[in-house]
Amino acid sequence: MIARLMRRRTTRSQRGAVVIELVMAAAVSGILGTAVVGSLYQLHWTTADGSARFDVTTEVQRATRWLSRDIHRADSTDIVDGGAPVSTGTFDWTDASGAHSCAYALNGNALERTCDGQLAVVARRLEGLSFSRSGSLITLSFSVVPGGRSDLSEAVSMYLSLGRN
């Protein structure tokens, strides 16, 4: 008797409801899956852009820190006053520890600083480094391009005074 009560007859309308419920569940799952994948994709690119922007800021700070330090200390330079912009620059000064000479040049996309015979890479991802001079004022220009992402590049132009003129 209990077995008879447990067995219910399924009508055709009830069987159709089960199919509709399955189709609706699949549709909702597809919509949710698409939203999750889209969110993860957006998160990935937002993080990548933020990281590239941070790299640009770091490289600009590194390059300008070293260049401004040495130019402000310099008594003289090999950059011709009033001449055309050049891609390398050497800055010389004398202090209590003796005479110093620091030269800057791009090697590929790395800014190299050779100071008193010691070579160091002070910044990376630089392009188009140029120096020019007007009296004691040095104009410095370069761009930083993070990993080929020209849409995130930053152009830098600075005016720095030779320190002891």
Backbone torsions as a table, in degrees:
resi	resn	phi	psi	omega
1	MET	NA	-42.5	177.5
2	ILE	-64.4	-39.0	179.5
3	ALA	-62.1	-36.6	179.1
4	ARG	-68.0	-36.6	179.5
5	LEU	-70.3	-33.8	-179.0
6	MET	-69.9	-33.0	179.1
7	ARG	-81.2	116.2	177.1
8	ARG	-111.3	149.5	176.3
9	ARG	-83.6	134.4	178.3
10	THR	-96.3	127.0	177.8
11	THR	-89.6	165.4	180.0
12	ARG	-62.4	-35.9	-180.0
13	SER	-66.7	-33.7	178.0
14	GLN	-70.7	-39.2	177.9
15	ARG	-63.4	-38.4	177.4
16	GLY	-65.9	-34.2	178.4
17	ALA	-64.2	-38.4	179.5
18	VAL	-63.4	-43.2	179.5
19	VAL	-64.7	-43.4	178.5
20	ILE	-62.9	-40.4	178.1
21	GLU	-62.7	-40.5	178.8
22	LEU	-65.9	-42.1	178.8
23	VAL	-63.6	-43.3	179.0
24	MET	-64.1	-41.7	178.9
25	ALA	-63.1	-41.3	178.0
26	ALA	-64.4	-40.8	-179.9
27	ALA	-65.4	-44.8	179.1
28	VAL	-63.6	-41.8	178.1
29	SER	-62.2	-40.0	178.0
30	GLY	-64.4	-42.8	178.8
31	ILE	-63.9	-46.1	179.0
32	LEU	-63.6	-41.0	178.3
33	GLY	-62.1	-42.0	178.0
34	THR	-63.2	-41.3	179.3
35	ALA	-64.9	-41.5	180.0
36	VAL	-65.8	-46.1	179.8
37	VAL	-62.9	-42.8	177.7
38	GLY	-61.4	-40.8	178.6
39	SER	-65.4	-42.0	178.3
40	LEU	-64.9	-39.7	178.1
41	TYR	-63.2	-45.9	179.0
42	GLN	-62.5	-41.5	178.7
43	LEU	-61.7	-42.2	179.0
44	HIS	-60.2	-49.1	-177.3
45	TRP	-70.9	-33.1	176.7
46	THR	-65.1	-42.6	178.7
47	THR	-66.0	-42.1	179.8
48	ALA	-63.8	-42.8	178.1
49	ASP	-64.7	-42.7	178.9
50	GLY	-62.2	-40.3	178.3
51	SER	-65.7	-42.7	179.1
52	ALA	-64.8	-41.2	178.0
53	ARG	-63.8	-38.6	176.7
54	PHE	-63.5	-42.0	177.8
55	ASP	-60.3	-42.4	179.0
56	VAL	-61.1	-48.9	-179.4
57	THR	-60.2	-42.8	179.7
58	THR	-62.7	-45.4	-178.6
59	GLU	-67.6	-37.4	176.1
60	VAL	-62.5	-45.2	179.9
61	GLN	-63.1	-42.7	-179.3
62	ARG	-63.6	-47.1	-178.2
63	ALA	-63.9	-48.1	-176.0
64	THR	-69.1	-31.3	178.3
65	ARG	-61.2	-51.3	-177.9
66	TRP	-68.9	-45.7	-179.1
67	LEU	-62.6	-46.8	-178.6
68	SER	-65.8	-37.1	178.1
69	ARG	-59.8	-49.9	-176.0
70	ASP	-72.6	-38.5	179.6
71	ILE	-66.2	-39.8	178.7
72	HIS	-67.0	-28.2	178.1
73	ARG	-81.5	-22.6	-168.2
74	ALA	-69.2	139.5	170.8
75	ASP	-89.2	-30.0	-175.5
76	SER	-151.2	167.9	179.9
77	THR	-149.2	160.0	175.9
78	ASP	-88.1	-0.6	179.6
79	ILE	-75.3	125.1	-175.3
80	VAL	-71.6	129.8	178.3
81	ASP	-64.5	121.2	-179.9
82	GLY	79.6	1.2	-178.5
83	GLY	-80.6	175.9	178.0
84	ALA	-67.6	153.6	176.4
85	PRO	-58.0	143.9	179.9
86	VAL	-124.7	160.0	-175.7
87	SER	-94.3	-5.1	177.5
88	THR	-131.5	157.0	177.4
89	GLY	-150.2	140.7	176.5
90	THR	-121.4	136.0	-177.0
91	PHE	-127.4	129.7	-174.6
92	ASP	-121.1	144.5	174.6
93	TRP	-157.4	164.3	177.3
94	THR	-126.2	134.9	175.2
95	ASP	-135.9	-167.6	-175.8
96	ALA	-60.6	-26.5	-179.0
97	SER	-90.1	-3.1	177.1
98	GLY	124.8	-165.9	-178.8
99	ALA	-86.7	142.7	-179.3
100	HIS	-132.7	148.3	177.0
101	SER	-141.7	124.2	179.6
102	CYS	-124.0	125.8	179.8
103	ALA	-113.0	141.7	179.4
104	TYR	-121.3	138.6	176.9
105	ALA	-159.5	153.4	173.0
106	LEU	-87.2	135.4	172.2
107	ASN	-122.7	99.8	-170.0
108	GLY	70.9	-118.6	176.2
109	ASN	-112.8	14.7	-179.6
110	ALA	-102.4	130.3	175.5
111	LEU	-85.0	113.9	-179.0
112	GLU	-100.8	138.5	177.6
113	ARG	-120.0	117.8	175.2
114	THR	-109.5	109.0	-175.3
115	CYS	-123.9	120.8	-178.6
116	ASP	50.7	41.0	176.2
117	GLY	84.9	-4.3	-179.1
118	GLN	-100.0	121.1	179.8
119	LEU	-92.6	133.8	176.3
120	ALA	-144.9	141.8	172.0
121	VAL	-88.3	117.9	-176.0
122	VAL	-100.7	-15.3	176.6
123	ALA	-160.9	155.6	179.6
124	ARG	-125.8	168.3	177.0
125	ARG	67.6	25.4	179.1
126	LEU	-92.5	149.5	175.4
127	GLU	-139.6	150.5	170.0
128	GLY	63.9	40.6	178.4
129	LEU	-67.1	130.8	175.1
130	SER	-146.1	145.1	177.3
131	PHE	-121.7	142.9	169.5
132	SER	-145.1	165.3	-173.4
133	ARG	-138.7	139.4	171.7
134	SER	-136.9	100.5	-174.4
135	GLY	66.3	-125.0	178.7
136	SER	-94.5	4.4	-178.5
137	LEU	-94.5	122.6	177.7
138	ILE	-102.7	127.4	174.3
139	THR	-101.3	128.0	-176.1
140	LEU	-122.9	131.0	179.2
141	SER	-137.4	141.9	173.7
142	PHE	-165.1	168.7	175.2
143	SER	-125.1	149.7	173.8
144	VAL	-116.1	125.9	-178.8
145	VAL	-124.1	112.0	-177.2
146	PRO	-78.4	111.8	173.6
147	GLY	50.9	41.9	178.3
148	GLY	76.9	8.0	-179.2
149	ARG	-90.4	80.7	-177.0
150	SER	-63.0	-21.0	178.0
151	ASP	-69.3	-17.1	179.5
152	LEU	-111.7	12.6	-177.4
153	SER	-69.4	156.8	178.0
154	GLU	-132.4	126.8	177.0
155	ALA	-92.9	137.6	-178.1
156	VAL	-125.1	131.6	171.0
157	SER	-131.5	130.7	-178.3
158	MET	-133.2	149.4	173.2
159	TYR	-117.1	118.3	-177.7
160	LEU	-126.2	142.7	-179.4
161	SER	-96.8	133.8	171.9
162	LEU	-57.7	131.7	-168.4
163	GLY	-61.4	-36.1	-169.1
164	ARG	-116.8	20.8	178.5
165	ASN	-91.3	NA	NA
